[in-house]
Amino acid sequence: MSDGGVRLMIDEAVATVVFDRPKMRNALSMAMYDELSAACGRIVAAPELRAAVFRGANGAFVAGTDIAEFRGFKTGEDGVRYEARLERGVLEIETLPVPTLAVIDGPATGGGLMIATACDLRVATSRSRFGAPIARTLGNCLSRANLMRLERAFGQGRTRRMLLLADLLDAGEALAAGFLVALAEPDALETRVAEILGKLIANAPLTLAATRALMGAPAEPDEQVIARVYGSRDFNEGVEAFLAKRAPLWTGE
């Protein structure tokens, strides 16, 4: 683990992906990006899951990509390939079949910010910070796709502040922007995470999947997504449970 690693743990209906490289504030090596892809693949292959959590180890989320990885870059094409690799990892999170929650305690910067942005929901502690201060540090740039993600998540004004002024936003401003679903003190974080996961797991999985699909980039016709939900056993169960004034028993079928 001296070079860090990405760990996947599955506990009943919840998968947890942990970025574990505490000496580097969980900055990702290229090998860790590959481990992240493998973890996403295992989540896709586990139909019993209802939610996936992404979090960092020991007081950080992910402090971007390990800068040492860039020493081997010789041409602009190296940067193009790197951005394509980052994009693939972000898309793998965005297109997971279950709702995703980023649990942020500490810095979420650069590539780490993009991983958090790829998740459906985010909860953070008051000591978290968000940004991509590359104009002050590395002098590289983000892809258009990632710029658009940040604008959707933070709004144009805050995104330009983060990138042009190289500012880091604190947790309070991230909450005000709607980027966070909740803000918690460090000693209350796990309780808040459990509350959010409890709600996700209790809700209709096909409804959640359809909502996520229809809010994202079209992967199939809208009518196909809608028909799958309305033609499901869960929809019939929801109607009967509502009329009978009882809690529905969702099966995801």
VOBAVO-851384 format. One line per field, with one value per residue (C-alpha): residue number from 1; x, y, z. Coordinates in nm, 4 decimals. Layout:
<sites>
pos	c(NUM_...)
X	c(X_...)
Y	c(Y_...)
Z	c(Z_...)
</sites>
This chain:
<sites>
pos	c(1_2_3_4_5_6_7_8_9_10_11_12_13_14_15_16_17_18_19_20_21_22_23_24_25_26_27_28_29_30_31_32_33_34_35_36_37_38_39_40_41_42_43_44_45_46_47_48_49_50_51_52_53_54_55_56_57_58_59_60_61_62_63_64_65_66_67_68_69_70_71_72_73_74_75_76_77_78_79_80_81_82_83_84_85_86_87_88_89_90_91_92_93_94_95_96_97_98_99_100_101_102_103_104_105_106_107_108_109_110_111_112_113_114_115_116_117_118_119_120_121_122_123_124_125_126_127_128_129_130_131_132_133_134_135_136_137_138_139_140_141_142_143_144_145_146_147_148_149_150_151_152_153_154_155_156_157_158_159_160_161_162_163_164_165_166_167_168_169_170_171_172_173_174_175_176_177_178_179_180_181_182_183_184_185_186_187_188_189_190_191_192_193_194_195_196_197_198_199_200_201_202_203_204_205_206_207_208_209_210_211_212_213_214_215_216_217_218_219_220_221_222_223_224_225_226_227_228_229_230_231_232_233_234_235_236_237_238_239_240_241_242_243_244_245_246_247_248_249_250_251_252_253)
X	c(0.0000_0.3049_0.1922_-0.1697_-0.4694_-0.8419_-1.0352_-1.3861_-1.6016_-1.9529_-2.1859_-2.5253_-2.6807_-2.4041_-2.0671_-1.7962_-1.4974_-1.2104_-0.9199_-0.6373_-0.3097_-0.3065_0.0557_-0.0337_-0.3804_-0.5111_-0.3709_-0.4287_-0.1609_-0.2427_-0.2538_-0.5197_-0.7288_-0.7160_-0.8181_-1.1087_-1.2228_-1.2018_-1.4095_-1.6756_-1.6832_-1.7489_-2.0311_-2.1922_-2.1723_-2.3460_-2.7242_-2.7990_-2.6502_-2.8706_-2.6071_-2.2347_-2.0247_-1.6973_-1.4705_-1.1077_-0.8985_-0.7701_-0.8863_-0.8917_-1.1099_-0.8824_-0.6195_-0.6213_-0.3727_-0.0233_0.1877_0.4809_0.2759_0.3197_0.6996_0.6883_0.4775_0.6777_0.4201_0.0735_-0.0603_0.0365_-0.2009_-0.4772_-0.4414_-0.4434_-0.7607_-0.9237_-0.8276_-0.9723_-1.2897_-1.3302_-1.3050_-1.5565_-1.8008_-1.7681_-1.8911_-2.1644_-2.3042_-2.3071_-2.6462_-2.6993_-2.7133_-2.3748_-2.2731_-1.9403_-1.8370_-1.5883_-1.3723_-1.0848_-0.9654_-1.1429_-0.9330_-0.8432_-0.9316_-1.0776_-1.3214_-1.4275_-1.4861_-1.7037_-1.8881_-1.9573_-2.1503_-2.5242_-2.5061_-2.2318_-2.2012_-1.9015_-1.7519_-1.6840_-1.3103_-1.3588_-1.2336_-1.3159_-1.1358_-0.8935_-0.6225_-0.4232_-0.3717_-0.1646_0.0033_0.0507_-0.0412_-0.2424_-0.6124_-0.9370_-1.1306_-1.4446_-1.6529_-1.5174_-1.5609_-1.9260_-1.9654_-1.8283_-2.0547_-2.3592_-2.2522_-2.1367_-2.2699_-2.0638_-1.9596_-1.8167_-1.6558_-1.4736_-1.3601_-1.2228_-1.0361_-0.9384_-0.8537_-0.7432_-0.9672_-1.0725_-1.4341_-1.5121_-1.7831_-2.0334_-2.0130_-2.0334_-2.3522_-2.4948_-2.4204_-2.6223_-2.3127_-2.3585_-2.6755_-2.5630_-2.2886_-2.1820_-1.9221_-1.6570_-1.7947_-2.1455_-2.0452_-2.1112_-2.4562_-2.5457_-2.4095_-2.6190_-2.9307_-2.8766_-2.8022_-3.1103_-3.3270_-3.1626_-3.1997_-3.5646_-3.6643_-3.7760_-3.4571_-3.6079_-3.7360_-3.3921_-3.2233_-3.4676_-3.4293_-3.0510_-3.0680_-3.3069_-3.1033_-2.7804_-2.6573_-2.9059_-2.7944_-3.1289_-3.4581_-3.6559_-3.9618_-3.7675_-3.6640_-4.0188_-4.1735_-3.9335_-4.0486_-4.4219_-4.4080_-4.2344_-4.3619_-4.2401_-4.4796_-4.7739_-4.6539_-4.6295_-4.9857_-5.1314_-4.9299_-5.0382_-5.4064_-5.3743_-5.1932_-4.8926_-4.5220_-4.4220_-4.1783_-3.9430_-3.7615_-3.6095_-3.8131)
Y	c(0.0000_0.2357_0.3495_0.3688_0.1720_0.1812_-0.0566_-0.1875_-0.3185_-0.4568_-0.4712_-0.6109_-0.3478_-0.0847_-0.0760_0.1489_0.2585_0.3967_0.5962_0.4953_0.6828_0.8957_1.0121_1.1827_1.3020_1.0197_1.1721_0.9173_0.7350_0.5977_0.2530_0.3788_0.5059_0.1516_0.0135_0.2588_0.1256_-0.2298_-0.1341_0.0238_-0.2930_-0.5031_-0.2692_-0.3024_-0.6811_-0.6898_-0.6658_-0.6808_-0.3359_-0.0323_0.2392_0.3107_0.5342_0.6998_0.8308_0.8948_0.7608_0.9578_1.3171_1.3776_1.2898_1.2932_1.5621_1.5227_1.3214_1.2567_1.5329_1.2935_1.1170_1.4217_1.4083_1.1598_1.3862_1.4905_1.6216_1.7708_1.4320_1.2958_1.5501_1.4555_1.0896_1.1783_1.3853_1.1002_0.8586_1.0906_1.1291_0.7522_0.7204_0.9995_0.8446_0.5051_0.6628_0.8661_0.5606_0.3183_0.1447_0.2603_0.6024_0.7302_0.9295_1.1087_1.1403_1.4267_1.5069_1.7319_1.8461_1.7406_1.9002_1.8462_1.4946_1.4385_1.7232_1.5616_1.2271_1.4015_1.5895_1.2607_1.1325_1.1942_1.3265_1.4683_1.5139_1.6880_1.8046_2.1672_2.1156_2.0187_2.2352_2.2242_2.3480_2.2981_2.5619_2.4553_2.8146_2.8679_2.5277_2.3103_2.5337_2.2601_2.2770_2.0832_1.9250_2.0905_1.8037_1.8611_2.2373_2.1784_1.9445_2.2085_2.4769_2.2531_2.1748_2.5183_2.7684_2.9743_3.2401_3.0077_2.7860_3.0843_3.1906_2.8436_2.8253_3.1814_3.2997_2.9521_2.9856_2.6958_2.7016_2.6109_2.3667_2.6393_2.7881_2.4413_2.3827_2.7206_2.6352_2.3148_2.1020_1.9348_1.7660_1.7984_1.9457_1.7767_1.8200_1.5444_1.3608_1.3547_1.2573_0.8844_0.9405_1.1718_0.9250_0.6461_0.8636_0.9391_0.5762_0.4655_0.6876_0.5691_0.2018_0.2478_0.4102_0.2334_0.1259_0.1373_0.4896_0.5989_0.4339_0.5928_0.9359_0.9156_0.7907_1.0637_1.3367_1.2228_1.1909_0.9829_0.6200_0.4832_0.6350_0.8080_0.5989_0.2804_0.4001_0.5105_0.1878_-0.0215_0.1527_0.1548_-0.2079_-0.3269_-0.5299_-0.2501_-0.0008_-0.2368_-0.2921_0.0825_0.1434_-0.1404_-0.0424_0.3202_0.2272_-0.0199_0.2412_0.0171_0.0450_-0.0933_-0.3844_-0.2932_-0.5743_-0.3868_-0.5928)
Z	c(0.0000_-0.0110_-0.3549_-0.2442_-0.3518_-0.4167_-0.1920_-0.2558_0.0282_-0.0144_0.2850_0.1858_-0.0449_-0.0211_-0.1980_-0.0541_-0.2598_-0.0509_-0.1924_0.0384_0.0058_0.3199_0.2977_-0.0336_0.0755_-0.1439_-0.4638_-0.7382_-0.9318_-1.2762_-1.1186_-0.8763_-1.1671_-1.3056_-0.9654_-0.9599_-1.2973_-1.1657_-0.8600_-1.0824_-1.2899_-0.9814_-0.8761_-1.2191_-1.1879_-0.8458_-0.9017_-0.5281_-0.4681_-0.4038_-0.3491_-0.3840_-0.1574_-0.2577_0.0167_0.1077_0.3929_0.6919_0.6615_0.2879_-0.0082_-0.3126_-0.3658_-0.7440_-0.9463_-0.8116_-0.9695_-1.0103_-1.2782_-1.5027_-1.5072_-1.7910_-2.0144_-2.3212_-2.5673_-2.5720_-2.6788_-2.3372_-2.1862_-2.4291_-2.3317_-1.9615_-1.9911_-2.1863_-1.9061_-1.6431_-1.8497_-1.8720_-1.4949_-1.4349_-1.6826_-1.5149_-1.1911_-1.3602_-1.5387_-1.2455_-1.2141_-0.8537_-0.6847_-0.5714_-0.2642_-0.2163_0.1489_0.1715_0.4710_0.3688_0.0259_-0.2924_-0.5619_-0.9264_-1.0304_-0.6838_-0.7402_-1.0677_-0.8928_-0.6336_-0.9077_-1.0893_-0.7867_-0.7511_-0.3950_-0.1757_0.2010_0.3540_0.6801_0.7638_0.7048_0.3389_0.0531_-0.3182_-0.6257_-0.9120_-0.8561_-1.1604_-1.2777_-0.9615_-0.9415_-1.2517_-1.5434_-1.7167_-1.8073_-1.7746_-2.0576_-2.1906_-2.0496_-1.6999_-1.7254_-1.8128_-1.5161_-1.2808_-1.4256_-1.3761_-1.0205_-0.8988_-1.1518_-1.3934_-1.1443_-0.8815_-1.1467_-1.2978_-0.9522_-0.8809_-1.2106_-1.3032_-0.9501_-0.8343_-0.5283_-0.3088_-0.1951_0.1631_0.2620_0.3458_-0.0021_-0.1612_0.0385_-0.0667_-0.4310_-0.3993_-0.4555_-0.1158_0.0018_0.3634_0.5801_0.9022_1.1714_1.1596_1.4646_1.3124_0.9586_0.9834_1.1301_0.8420_0.5864_0.7387_0.7203_0.3510_0.2650_0.4572_0.2384_-0.0835_0.0020_0.1061_-0.2231_-0.5421_-0.7220_-1.0712_-1.0106_-0.8931_-1.1923_-1.4376_-1.2787_-1.3042_-1.6639_-1.7772_-1.6069_-1.7729_-2.1280_-2.3325_-2.3490_-2.4695_-2.5871_-2.3111_-2.3976_-2.3304_-1.9845_-1.8982_-2.0272_-1.8174_-1.4997_-1.5728_-1.6863_-1.3709_-1.0771_-0.8516_-1.0122_-0.9552_-0.5991_-0.5399_-0.6593_-0.4494_-0.1418_-0.1698_-0.1987_0.0885_0.3022_0.3637_0.2920_-0.0510_-0.0809_-0.3633_-0.5471_-0.8400_-1.0863)
</sites>
